[in-house]
Amino acid sequence: MKSSPVAPSAPVRQSAARWSAALVGGPADLLDFLIPLWAGAALGLNATVIGILVATELFVSFAARFPAGLLADMWERRIIVATGAVLYGLSCAGYALSTGPAMAFFSAVLGGLGGALFWVALRAIVSESAGSDSFAFPKLMTWQETGSWVAFVAGLTLIGSLNFQGVFLAASGACFVSAVMIATAPRRPAASSKRAESDFPTQRLRPMLLATGLTSLAEAAIGLLLLLHL
């Protein structure tokens, strides 16, 4: 099949998307690990309340994904990604400033909403180049995983001197940097949307998406149970 021409701005747009995935994905994975520990150690919440706190963010993220998909089809995707990054940054800052469960739960809601907007629209941006670059999604995953291990190494190294609050604020700063990077990226070329849809049959992704969803669900459940046990 003849490859589709690539707009000059497309590589810059895809590069900004990958950097954003690293800058937000890394802190997000780190916070998924730290929040249950922080909620028990700093706020003194019991295991049941911690479980509800984590479930709140997951539920909001799940509920917001369909509306986020609709927005990604109607509006400029980089602005939606930037909005999601800002909301997630505010969520991290909220955790840092929390002195009780009320602020923690509000931060969880912001995190769930921001995560849904960010990841749905970001992956939609990556899909724009899937017709001309078969490695578009593997590149995204590589950057996301690289951001994750960098965040874990930096966060767990500095937590002794910065405490939970300092790590949360650093994560918030990374999210705001991501928002600026993606918001200033080039706009989507006018013809890229229909071309990507015709060149890349999305039905081929359905088995992989189902397997990924089930694996992620099992991983999240086991990780939460392990943290609560510890």
C-alpha positions in Angstrom: 0.0 0.0 0.0 1.3 3.4 -0.9 2.3 5.4 2.2 0.5 8.7 2.9 2.4 11.9 2.6 3.4 13.4 6.0 2.7 17.1 6.7 5.9 19.1 7.7 4.3 19.9 11.1 3.4 16.3 11.9 6.8 15.1 13.3 6.9 18.1 15.6 3.3 17.4 16.8 4.1 13.7 17.4 7.3 14.6 19.2 5.4 16.9 21.5 2.9 14.1 22.2 5.6 11.7 23.1 7.3 14.2 25.5 3.9 14.9 27.1 3.4 11.1 27.6 6.7 10.9 29.4 6.2 14.0 31.5 2.7 13.0 32.7 2.8 9.3 32.4 5.9 9.0 34.7 4.5 11.0 37.6 1.1 9.3 37.1 2.6 5.9 37.6 4.6 7.1 40.6 1.6 8.6 42.2 -0.4 5.5 41.7 2.2 3.8 43.9 2.7 6.6 46.4 -0.9 7.8 47.1 -2.0 4.7 49.1 1.2 4.9 51.2 0.8 8.7 51.6 -2.9 8.4 52.6 -2.1 6.0 55.3 1.1 7.6 56.6 0.3 11.3 56.3 -3.5 11.4 56.6 -3.9 8.3 58.8 -6.7 6.8 56.6 -7.6 3.2 57.1 -7.5 0.6 54.3 -11.2 0.9 53.4 -11.0 4.7 52.9 -7.7 4.4 51.0 -9.4 1.8 48.7 -12.3 4.2 48.1 -9.9 7.1 47.4 -8.1 5.1 44.7 -11.4 3.8 43.3 -12.7 7.3 43.1 -10.0 8.4 40.6 -10.4 5.2 38.6 -14.2 5.6 38.4 -14.0 9.2 37.4 -11.4 8.4 34.7 -13.6 5.5 33.4 -16.7 7.6 33.3 -15.0 10.5 31.6 -13.4 8.6 28.8 -16.4 8.5 26.5 -17.0 12.2 26.7 -13.3 12.8 26.3 -13.4 10.7 23.1 -16.2 12.8 21.7 -14.3 16.0 22.5 -11.2 14.6 20.8 -13.3 14.1 17.6 -14.8 17.6 17.7 -12.1 20.0 19.0 -8.4 20.6 18.6 -6.8 17.6 20.4 -3.7 19.4 21.6 -5.8 21.8 23.7 -7.7 18.9 25.2 -4.4 17.1 26.1 -3.1 20.4 27.6 -6.3 20.8 29.7 -5.9 17.2 30.9 -2.3 17.8 31.9 -3.3 21.0 33.8 -6.0 19.2 35.7 -3.7 16.3 36.6 -1.1 18.9 37.7 -3.7 20.5 39.9 -4.5 17.1 41.3 -0.9 16.5 42.2 -0.7 19.9 43.9 -4.0 19.1 45.7 -2.5 16.0 47.2 0.5 18.0 48.3 -1.7 20.5 50.1 -4.2 18.0 51.5 -4.6 18.0 55.3 -7.7 15.7 55.3 -9.7 13.3 53.3 -12.0 15.9 51.7 -9.1 17.6 49.8 -7.7 14.2 48.9 -10.9 13.1 47.4 -11.3 16.3 45.4 -7.8 15.8 44.1 -8.7 12.3 43.1 -11.7 13.6 41.1 -9.4 16.1 39.3 -6.9 13.4 38.6 -9.4 11.0 37.1 -10.9 13.8 34.9 -7.5 15.1 33.8 -6.2 11.6 33.1 -9.2 10.7 30.9 -8.9 14.0 28.9 -5.1 13.6 28.6 -4.7 10.0 27.5 -7.7 9.8 25.2 -6.8 12.9 23.2 -3.1 12.1 23.3 -3.6 8.7 21.8 -5.9 10.3 19.2 -3.0 12.6 18.2 -0.7 9.6 17.9 -3.3 7.8 15.7 -3.0 10.6 13.2 0.4 9.3 12.1 -0.5 5.6 12.3 -1.1 5.4 8.6 2.4 6.6 7.7 4.3 5.3 10.8 3.5 1.7 11.9 5.6 2.3 15.0 3.6 5.3 16.2 2.0 3.6 19.2 5.2 1.5 20.2 7.1 4.8 20.2 4.4 6.3 22.5 4.7 3.3 24.9 8.4 3.6 24.9 8.4 7.2 25.9 5.7 6.6 28.5 7.6 3.7 30.1 10.9 5.7 30.0 9.1 8.5 31.8 7.8 6.0 34.4 11.2 4.6 35.4 12.8 8.0 35.5 10.0 9.3 37.7 10.3 6.2 40.0 14.1 6.6 40.3 13.9 10.3 40.9 10.9 10.2 43.2 12.0 7.4 45.4 15.5 8.8 45.6 14.3 12.3 46.6 11.3 11.4 48.8 13.6 11.2 51.9 14.6 14.9 51.5 11.5 16.3 49.8 8.8 14.2 51.7 5.6 13.2 50.0 4.6 16.9 49.5 7.8 17.8 47.6 7.4 14.8 45.3 3.8 15.6 44.6 4.7 19.2 43.8 7.5 18.1 41.5 5.0 15.8 39.7 2.7 18.8 39.4 5.4 20.9 37.8 6.2 18.1 35.2 2.5 18.1 34.2 2.4 21.9 33.7 5.6 21.6 31.5 3.8 19.0 29.5 0.7 21.2 29.1 2.9 24.1 27.7 4.7 21.7 25.3 1.6 20.2 23.8 -0.4 23.4 23.7 2.3 25.1 21.7 2.7 22.2 19.2 1.5 22.7 15.6 -2.2 22.3 14.8 -3.4 19.1 13.1 -3.2 19.2 9.3 -6.6 19.6 7.9 -6.6 16.4 5.8 -4.8 14.1 8.3 -7.9 12.9 10.2 -9.7 11.3 7.2 -6.5 10.0 5.8 -5.5 8.3 9.0 -8.9 6.7 9.4 -8.8 5.3 5.8 -5.2 4.1 6.1 -5.3 2.5 9.5 -8.2 0.0 10.1 -9.0 0.5 13.7 -10.9 -2.8 14.0 -7.6 -4.6 13.9 -6.8 -3.0 17.3 -9.9 -4.4 19.1 -8.4 -7.7 20.2 -5.2 -5.9 21.4 -7.3 -3.3 23.2 -9.4 -6.0 25.0 -6.2 -7.9 26.1 -4.6 -4.6 27.3 -7.7 -3.6 29.2 -8.0 -7.0 31.0 -4.3 -7.0 31.8 -4.3 -3.5 33.1 -7.4 -4.3 35.3 -5.7 -7.3 36.8 -2.4 -5.4 37.3 -4.2 -2.5 39.1 -6.1 -4.8 41.3 -3.1 -6.9 42.3 -1.0 -3.7 42.9 -3.6 -2.2 45.1 -4.1 -5.4 47.2 -0.3 -5.6 47.6 0.0 -2.0 48.8 -2.9 -2.4 51.3 -1.3 -5.7 52.5 2.0 -3.9 53.1 
